[in-house]
Amino acid sequence: MEKIIKLIMNADKSIRILVNDEEKHIIDAQSRSIAAEEIYEIIGFALGDQYSVASENETSVDNQVLDFFSGLLTDITTKINVIPVTNKSTATGLN
């Protein structure tokens, strides 16, 4: 399944994270942090999923912060996208 992760910088400097247009998380403007567990939940990984990352900043506020989080998710999804999908019987040794 194709999943599009979109980061949107809000005017209040918080960042909304959407997956296929469904809001999954908000990075608070004060803390500007996200835990690995939260990223895992946002991505909703399933073997065979393919991810792309986009960002939007209509107000051009804190571009470097948005770029950082966008780059982080791009790095993660690039590694996920190359995970090979194997035949279930081969993966479990049921030939």
C-alpha positions as CSV (number, residue, x, y, z in Angstrom):
1,M,0.0,0.0,0.0
2,E,1.3,3.5,-0.9
3,K,1.4,5.8,2.1
4,I,2.1,9.5,1.9
5,I,3.4,11.1,5.0
6,K,2.8,14.9,4.9
7,L,4.3,17.3,7.4
8,I,2.6,20.7,7.7
9,M,4.1,23.7,9.5
10,N,1.3,25.6,11.2
11,A,1.3,29.3,11.9
12,D,1.8,28.6,15.6
13,K,5.0,26.7,14.7
14,S,3.5,23.3,15.6
15,I,3.9,20.6,12.9
16,R,1.0,18.4,11.9
17,I,1.9,14.9,10.6
18,L,-0.7,13.3,8.3
19,V,-0.6,9.8,6.6
20,N,-2.8,9.6,3.5
21,D,-4.5,12.9,4.7
22,E,-5.4,11.5,8.1
23,E,-3.9,13.4,11.0
24,K,-1.7,11.1,13.1
25,H,0.4,13.4,15.3
26,I,1.2,17.0,16.2
27,I,4.7,18.1,17.1
28,D,4.3,20.8,19.7
29,A,5.9,24.1,19.0
30,Q,7.5,24.3,22.4
31,S,9.0,20.8,22.7
32,R,9.9,20.1,19.1
33,S,10.5,16.5,19.8
34,I,9.1,13.1,18.8
35,A,9.9,9.6,20.2
36,A,10.8,6.6,18.1
37,E,7.6,4.8,19.4
38,E,5.5,7.8,18.1
39,I,7.2,7.5,14.7
40,Y,6.5,3.8,14.6
41,E,2.8,4.5,15.4
42,I,2.6,7.2,12.8
43,I,4.0,5.1,10.0
44,G,1.8,2.1,10.8
45,F,4.3,-0.2,9.2
46,A,3.1,-3.3,7.3
47,L,5.4,-5.4,5.1
48,G,5.1,-4.3,1.5
49,D,4.0,-0.7,2.3
50,Q,5.8,2.0,0.3
51,Y,6.2,5.4,1.8
52,S,6.9,8.9,0.5
53,V,7.3,12.1,2.5
54,A,6.1,15.6,1.6
55,S,6.1,18.9,3.5
56,E,4.2,22.1,3.3
57,N,5.0,25.4,4.8
58,E,2.7,28.1,3.4
59,T,3.9,30.7,6.0
60,S,7.6,30.0,5.5
61,V,8.1,30.0,9.2
62,D,10.9,27.8,10.7
63,N,11.8,26.1,7.5
64,Q,14.9,24.5,9.0
65,V,12.8,22.8,11.7
66,L,10.4,21.4,9.1
67,D,13.3,20.3,6.9
68,F,14.8,18.5,9.9
69,F,11.7,16.4,10.6
70,S,11.0,15.9,7.0
71,G,14.6,14.6,6.5
72,L,14.3,12.3,9.5
73,L,11.1,10.7,8.2
74,T,12.6,10.5,4.7
75,D,15.6,8.7,6.0
76,I,13.5,6.2,7.9
77,T,11.0,5.6,5.1
78,T,13.9,5.2,2.5
79,K,15.2,2.3,4.6
80,I,11.7,0.8,5.0
81,N,11.0,1.0,1.3
82,V,13.9,-1.3,0.5
83,I,12.8,-4.1,2.9
84,P,12.3,-7.1,0.6
85,V,8.8,-8.7,0.5
86,T,9.3,-12.4,0.6
87,N,6.9,-15.2,-0.1
88,K,5.3,-16.1,3.3
89,S,6.0,-19.8,3.0
90,T,9.6,-19.1,2.1
91,A,10.0,-16.7,5.1
92,T,8.6,-19.3,7.5
93,G,10.4,-22.3,5.9
94,L,7.2,-24.0,4.7
95,N,8.4,-24.9,1.2
